[in-house]
């Protein structure tokens, strides 16, 4: 897989969905099919579940993805079915092309307050912080913003920077971790 599709978060390596799809096309992707197994409702805690099937020249692979208000970033809470579908396709594609690293899109939101409140060890205290003492976006987050913007929306870095500045009032490299997570989710949802 191309290095541009690999990101780091809290010292761990993840792959971007766009990279999985790119590699699958390079390996003879024939089709991707999805099926909604469970629509979000009050009865199931607003949890969407999707099954994906990926067919390559080498065989057929499947995966299941879920999305619920407690495992997606705030802007994605209105896009639970799409998020579950992306996660399902990512899991199926990882199996199809033999990638063990988790897809970035499969991760829950990076909630720094939750990590501090439950006393889990976390490296965020050693990371760069903004003037109001909130954690600054990581280099991996900034890279993901540019990659997703460029590869999935055909935006230039200048266009991405302009949009980030109009939304958050600061440069892409100067937004908070939470803002970066939100921007990534918005880019993935297509409402950037």
BADO-906770 format. One record per residue: residue number from 1; residue in one letter; x, y, z of N, C-alpha, C, O in turn. Coordinates in steps of 0.2 Angstrom, whole numbers. Atoms other than C-alpha are relative to their C-alpha. Example, Ala and Ser with C-alpha at 12.3 -4.5 7.8 and 13.67 -1.06 7.14 Angstrom:
REM BADO-906770
 pos code  n_xx  n_yy  n_zz ca_xx ca_yy ca_zz  c_xx  c_yy  c_zz  o_xx  o_yy  o_zz
   1    A     4    -6     0    62   -22    39     4     6     0     9     5     3
   2    S    -4    -6    -1    68    -5    36    -4     5     3    -1    11     4
This chain:
REM BADO-906770
 pos code  n_xx  n_yy  n_zz ca_xx ca_yy ca_zz  c_xx  c_yy  c_zz  o_xx  o_yy  o_zz
   1    X     4    -6     0     0     0     0     4     6     0    10     6     3
   2    X    -4    -6     0     6    17    -4     1     4     7    -4     4    11
   3    X    -2    -3    -7    14    27    11    -5     6     1    -7     7     7
   4    X     5    -6    -1     2    42     8    -7    -2     3   -10     2     5
   5    X     6     2    -3   -12    31    14     1    -3     7    -4    -6     9
   6    X    -2     3    -6    -4    26    30     0     6     5     4    11     4
   7    X     0    -5    -5    -7    37    46     1    -3     7     1    -9     8
   8    X    -1     2    -7    -2    37    64    -4     4     5    -6     9     3
   9    X     4    -3    -5   -13    40    79     2    -3     6     2    -9     7
  10    X    -3     2    -7    -6    39    97     5    -6    -1     4   -10     3
  11    X    -6     5     1     9    29    91    -2    -6    -3     2   -11    -4
  12    X     2     6     4    -1    16    81    -1     2    -7    -3     8    -9
  13    X     1    -1     8    -2    14    62    -7    -2    -2    -9    -8     0
  14    X     6     2     3   -18    14    53     0     2    -8     4     5   -10
  15    X     0    -1     7   -23    14    35    -7     4    -2   -11     3     2
  16    X     6    -3     2   -35    25    26    -5    -4    -5    -2    -8    -9
  17    X     5     4     4   -51    18    17     2     1    -7     2    -3   -11
  18    X    -2    -1     7   -45    27     1     6    -4    -2     6    -6    -8
  19    X    -6     4     2   -29    17     1    -2    -7    -1     1   -10    -5
  20    X     3     6     1   -38     1     4    -3    -1    -7    -2    -6   -11
  21    X     4     1     6   -49     4   -11     5     1    -6     4    -3   -11
  22    X    -5    -1     6   -34    10   -22     4    -7    -1     5    -9    -6
  23    X    -3     6     1   -25    -6   -18    -4    -6    -3    -2   -10    -7
  24    X     5     5     2   -40   -17   -21    -1     1    -8    -1    -4   -11
  25    X     1    -1     7   -42    -9   -38     6    -2    -4     6    -5    -9
  26    X    -7     3     3   -23   -13   -42     0    -7     0     4   -10    -4
  27    X     0     8     0   -27   -31   -37    -6    -3    -3    -7    -9    -2
  28    X     6     3     4   -42   -33   -48    -7     0     3   -10    -5     3
  29    X     7    -1    -3   -57   -27   -39    -5    -1    -5    -5     2   -10
  30    X     6     2     4   -73   -34   -47    -6     4     2   -10     7    -2
  31    X     6    -3    -2   -86   -27   -36     0     1     8     4    -3    11
  32    X     1    -1    -7   -91   -21   -19    -8     1     1   -11     5    -2
  33    X     7     0    -2  -109   -24   -12    -1     1     7     3    -2    11
  34    X     2    -1    -7  -117   -18     4    -7    -2     1   -11    -1    -3
  35    X     6     1    -2  -132   -23    13    -1     3     7     2     1    12
  36    X     1    -2    -7  -140   -14    28    -4    -5     4    -9    -8     2
  37    X     3     6    -4  -143   -27    41    -4     3     6    -9     0     8
  38    X     4    -3    -6  -150   -15    55     0     8    -1     6    11    -1
  39    X     1    -7     0  -156     3    53     0     3     7    -3     0    11
  40    X     1    -3    -7  -154    15    68    -7     1     2   -11     4    -2
  41    X     7    -1    -3  -169    16    79     1     1     7     6    -1    10
  42    X     0    -1    -7  -173    20    97     1    -7     3     4    -7     9
  43    X     0     7    -3  -175     1   100     7    -3     0     9    -7     4
  44    X    -6     3     1  -157    -3    95     6     5     2    12     5     0
  45    X    -5    -5    -2  -148    13   103     3     4    -6     8     6    -6
  46    X    -2    -4     6  -147    21    85     6    -3    -3    10     1    -5
  47    X    -6     3     3  -135     8    79    -1    -3    -7    -6    -6    -8
  48    X     1     2     6  -133     5    61     5    -6    -1    11    -5     1
  49    X    -5     6     1  -125   -12    55    -1    -1    -8    -6    -2   -10
  50    X     0     1     7  -120   -15    37     5    -6    -1    10    -7     2
  51    X    -4     5     2  -113   -30    29     3     1    -7    -1     4   -12
  52    X    -3    -1     7  -101   -28    14     4    -6    -3     6   -10     1
  53    X    -3     6     4   -95   -41     1     5     3    -5     2     8    -9
  54    X    -5    -3     5   -79   -37    -9     2    -6    -4     4   -11    -2
  55    X    -2     6     4   -75   -48   -24     6     3    -4     6     8    -8
  56    X    -6    -1     3   -57   -48   -31     1    -6    -5    -3   -11    -5
  57    X    -2     6     4   -49   -60   -44     1    -6     4     1   -11     2
  58    X    -2     6    -5   -43   -70   -29    -6    -3     4    -5    -8     7
  59    X     5     3    -4   -60   -73   -21    -5     6     2    -5    12     0
  60    X     6    -5    -3   -75   -65   -11     2     0     7     3    -5    11
  61    X    -2    -1    -7   -72   -57     6    -6     4     3    -9     8    -1
  62    X     5    -4    -3   -84   -49    18     2     3     7     7     1    10
  63    X    -1    -3    -6   -85   -38    33    -6     3     3   -11     5    -1
  64    X     5    -4    -3   -97   -30    45     2     6     3     7     6     7
  65    X    -2    -7    -3   -97   -12    51    -6     2     4   -12     1     2
  66    X     5    -3    -4  -107    -3    64     1     7     1     7     9     1
  67    X    -1    -7    -2  -110    15    69    -6     2     4   -11     0     3
  68    X     5    -2    -5  -119    22    84     2     7     2     8     9     2
  69    X    -2    -6    -3  -119    39    92     6     0     5    10     5     5
  70    X    -5     0    -5  -107    33   105     7    -2    -3    12    -3     0
  71    X    -7     2     3   -93    27    92     1     4    -6     5     2   -10
  72    X    -2    -4     6   -93    41    79     0     7     3    -2     9     8
  73    X    -1    -7    -2   -88    59    80    -7     4    -1   -11     2    -5
  74    X     6    -4     0  -102    72    83    -3     1    -7    -9     0    -8
  75    X     3    -2     6  -104    78    65    -3    -6    -4    -7    -6    -9
  76    X     2     6     4  -106    60    59    -7    -4     3    -9    -9     1
  77    X     6     3    -4  -121    56    71    -6     0    -5   -11    -3    -3
  78    X     6    -1     5  -133    61    56     2    -5    -6    -2    -5   -10
  79    X    -3     4     6  -123    49    44     1    -7     3     6   -10     0
  80    X    -1     7    -3  -124    32    54     0    -5    -5     5    -9    -5
  81    X     0     6     5  -128    21    39     6     1    -4     9    -4    -6
  82    X    -6    -1     5  -115    29    28     7    -2     4    11    -5     1
  83    X    -6     2    -4  -102    27    42     1    -7     1     6   -10     0
  84    X     0     7     0  -107     9    45     2    -3    -6     6    -8    -6
  85    X    -1     2     6  -106     6    27     8     0    -2    11    -4    -4
  86    X    -7    -1     2   -88    13    25     4    -5     5     9    -8     2
  87    X    -4     5    -4   -82     3    40    -1    -7    -2     4   -11    -2
  88    X     1     7     3   -90   -13    33     5    -1    -6     8    -6    -7
  89    X    -4     1     6   -81   -10    16     7     0     2    11    -4    -1
  90    X    -7     0    -2   -65    -6    25     2    -7     3     8    -9     1
  91    X    -2     6    -3   -65   -22    35     0    -6    -6     5   -10    -6
  92    X     0     4     5   -69   -32    19     6     1    -4     9    -4    -6
  93    X    -6    -1     4   -56   -24     9     7    -2     3    11    -4     0
  94    X    -6     2    -4   -43   -27    23     1    -7    -1     7    -9    -2
  95    X    -1     7     1   -46   -45    22     2    -2    -7     6    -6    -8
  96    X    -2     1     7   -46   -45     3     7     1    -2    10    -3    -6
  97    X    -7    -2     2   -29   -37     1     5    -2     6    11     0     5
  98    X    -4     3    -5   -22   -45    17     4     6     4    10     6     5
  99    X    -2    -5    -4   -20   -29    28    -2    -1     7    -8    -1     8
 100    X     2     1    -7   -20   -31    46    -1     6     4    -4     6     9
 101    X     1    -6    -3   -19   -13    51    -7     2     0   -10     2    -6
 102    X     7    -2     0   -36    -6    56     0     6    -4     4    10    -5
 103    X     1    -6     4   -43     7    44    -2     6     5    -5     5    10
 104    X     1    -6    -4   -43    25    51    -8     1     1   -10     3     7
 105    X     7    -1     0   -62    26    47    -4    -5     5    -9    -3     7
 106    X     3     5    -5   -65    11    59     0     2     7    -3     0    12
 107    X    -1    -3    -7   -59    21    74    -6     4     3    -9     7    -1
 108    X     5    -5    -4   -71    29    87     4     7     0     9     8    -2
 109    X    -3    -7     0   -68    48    89     5     0     5     5    -4    10
 110    X    -6     0    -4   -52    53    97    -3     5     6    -2    12     5
 111    X     3    -4    -5   -60    60   113     5     1     6     5    -3    10
 112    X    -5    -1    -5   -46    67   124    -3     1     7     0    -2    12
 113    X     2    -1    -7   -57    72   139    -2    -7     3    -1    -8     8
 114    X     1     6    -3   -63    54   140     6    -4     2     6    -7     7
 115    X    -7     3    -2   -45    48   140     2     2     7     5    -2    10
 116    X    -2    -3    -6   -41    59   154    -5    -2     6    -2    -3    11
 117    X     5     1    -5   -57    57   164     0    -7     3    -1    -9     9
 118    X     0     7    -3   -56    38   165     7    -2     2     9    -8     3
 119    X    -7     1    -3   -37    39   170     4    -5    -4     9    -8    -2
 120    X    -4     5     5   -31    28   155     7     4    -1     7    10    -2
 121    X    -6    -3     2   -13    32   151     0     2    -7    -3    -1   -11
 122    X     1    -3     7   -12    43   136     6     5    -1     8     9     3
 123    X    -5    -4     2     2    52   127    -2     8    -1     2    12    -3
 124    X     2    -7     2    -8    68   124     3     5     4     4    11     2
 125    X    -3    -5    -4     0    77   139     6     3    -3     8     8    -1
 126    X    -6    -2     3    16    77   129     0     3    -7     5     5    -9
 127    X     1    -2     7     9    83   113    -1     8     0    -2    11     5
 128    X     0    -7     1     9   101   106    -7     2     2   -12    -1     1
 129    X     6    -3    -2    -5   112   113    -1     7    -2     4    10    -4
 130    X     2    -6     3   -14   127   107     0     5     6     1     3    12
 131    X    -1    -5    -5   -14   144   117    -5    -1     5    -4     1    11
 132    X     5     1    -5   -30   139   126     1    -7     3    -4    -9     7
 133    X    -2     6    -4   -21   123   132    -4    -7    -3    -4   -12     0
 134    X     2     6     3   -31   111   120     5    -3    -4     9     0    -7
 135    X    -5     3     4   -22    98   111     0     2    -7    -6     2   -10
 136    X     0    -2     7   -16   103    94    -1    -6    -5     1   -12    -3
 137    X     1     5     5   -20    93    78     7    -4    -1    12    -1    -1
 138    X    -6     4     1    -7    79    76     2     0    -8    -2     2   -12
 139    X    -2     0     7     3    78    60    -4    -5    -4    -5    -4   -10
 140    X     4     5     4    -6    62    55    -7     3    -1   -10     1    -7
 141    X     7    -2     1   -23    71    57     0     5    -6    -4     5   -11
 142    X    -1    -5     5   -17    86    46     1    -4    -7    -2    -2   -12
 143    X    -1     4     6   -10    73    33    -6    -3    -2    -8    -3    -8
 144    X     6     3     2   -27    64    33    -5     5    -3    -8     4    -8
 145    X     4    -5     3   -36    80    30     2     2    -7    -3     2   -12
 146    X    -2    -1     7   -26    84    15    -1    -6    -5    -3    -5   -11
 147    X     1     6     5   -26    66     8    -7    -1    -2    -9    -2    -8
 148    X     7     2     1   -45    64    10    -2     6    -5    -6     5   -10
 149    X     2    -6     4   -48    82     3     3    -1    -8    -1     0   -12
 150    X    -3     0     7   -36    79   -12    -3    -6    -4    -5    -6   -10
 151    X     1     6     3   -40    61   -16    -8    -2    -1   -10    -5    -6
 152    X     7     1     1   -59    60   -13    -4     6    -2   -10     5    -5
 153    X     4    -6     2   -64    78   -17     3     4    -5     1     9    -7
 154    X    -4    -4     5   -51    84   -29     1     7     2     1    12    -2
 155    X    -2    -7    -2   -47    99   -18     7     1     0    11    -3     2
 156    X    -7    -2    -1   -30   108   -18     1     1     7    -4     2    11
 157    X    -2    -2    -7   -21   111    -2    -3     7     2    -5     8     7
 158    X     2    -7    -1   -25   130    -4    -8     0     1   -10     3     6
 159    X     7     0     0   -44   126    -6    -2    -3     7    -6    -1    11
 160    X     1     3    -7   -43   114    10     1     5     5    -3     6    10
 161    X    -2    -5    -5   -34   128    20    -5     5     0    -7     8     6
 162    X     5    -5     0   -47   141    15    -6    -2     3    -9     1     7
 163    X     6     3    -3   -61   130    20     1    -1     8    -4     1    11
 164    X    -2     1    -8   -53   125    37     0     7     3    -3     8     9
 165    X     0    -7    -3   -50   144    40    -7     3     1    -8     6     6
 166    X     7    -2     0   -68   148    36    -4    -3     5    -8     0     8
 167    X     3     4    -5   -74   135    48     2     1     7    -2     2    11
 168    X    -3     0    -7   -62   136    62     4     6     2     6     7     7
 169    X    -3    -6    -1   -54   153    60     7    -1     1    10     4     4
 170    X    -8     1     0   -36   146    59     2    -4    -5    -2    -8    -8
 171    X    -3     4     5   -24   137    48    -1    -7     2    -2    -9     8
 172    X     1     7     0   -26   119    45     5    -3     6     3    -8    10
 173    X    -5     3    -4   -10   115    55     0     3     7     3     1    12
 174    X     1    -3    -7   -16   126    70    -7    -2     3    -9     1     8
 175    X     6     2    -3   -33   118    73     1    -5     6     7    -8     6
 176    X    -1     5    -5   -36   107    88    -1    -7    -2    -3    -8    -8
 177    X     1     7     2   -37    88    88    -7    -1    -1    -9    -5    -6
 178    X     7     2     1   -55    88    90    -3     3    -6    -7     0   -10
 179    X     1    -4     6   -57   101    76     2    -4    -6    -1    -5   -11
 180    X    -3     4     6   -46    90    65    -4    -7    -1    -6    -8    -6
 181    X     5     6     1   -57    74    69    -6     2    -3    -9    -2    -7
 182    X     6    -2     3   -72    84    65     1     1    -8    -4    -1   -12
 183    X    -1    -1     8   -65    90    48     1    -6    -4    -1    -7    -9
 184    X    -1     7     3   -59    72    44    -7    -3    -1    -9    -6    -7
 185    X     7     3     1   -77    66    47    -4     4    -5    -8     0    -9
 186    X     4    -4     5   -85    80    37     3    -1    -7    -1    -2   -11
 187    X    -3     2     6   -73    76    23    -3    -7    -3    -5    -7    -8
 188    X     3     7     2   -78    58    23    -7     0    -1    -9    -4    -5
 189    X     7     0     1   -96    62    24    -2     4    -6    -8     4    -8
 190    X     2    -4     6   -95    74     9    -3     6     2    -6    10    -2
 191    X     3    -6    -2  -101    89    19     5     5     3     3     8     8
 192    X    -6    -5    -2   -85    99    20    -1     6    -4     3    11    -3
